[in-house]
Amino acid sequence: MKGNALLSRLKIMSSSARVNKIADLLLSHSLGEDRRVEEAKVSKILDDLRQNPPPQHIEILKRFAFLVRRHVSTYQGMLEYMGGDGAEIADRLCQKEFIKSKTAEIKSDESASLIAGFKLKIGDDVYEDSIANRLNNIRKALL
């Protein structure tokens, strides 16, 4: 009965509101007990959608992908570095209190665009100390 009532409400909604509501529901069904996205649940959802695509399935999938990426970024950081050992930098950063409060995972990758230093992104927060960033700040100050 609950499923039919939800479907009835979804049919009345505007097209974009319906897409957003379905994508939100898919995201909530893809989370585990720890409120993190579980790959197996996402795969199951995608398989179900592939077998029985709803109207506007492309828009729903785009919105669902956006929501998953945004949710994962709240607990997973990305460390870009140039020079030194990225894994060692990531380990040291994970021990810092401000990182512990924001995330439990940091992935690292070498980035030639940084010249030297690092750039850490966690959600919407970006912490950067690189030669490229310092040169850019000097350029802005001189203009």
Buried (B, 14 or more C-beta within 10 A) or exposed (E): EEEEEEEEEBEEEEEEEBBBBBBEBBBEEBBEEEEBBBEEBBEEBBEEBEEEEEEBBEBBBEBBBEBBEEBEBBBBBBBBBBBEEBEEBBEEBBEEEEBEEBBEEBEBEEBEEBBEBBBBBBBEEEBBEBEBBBEEEEEEEEE
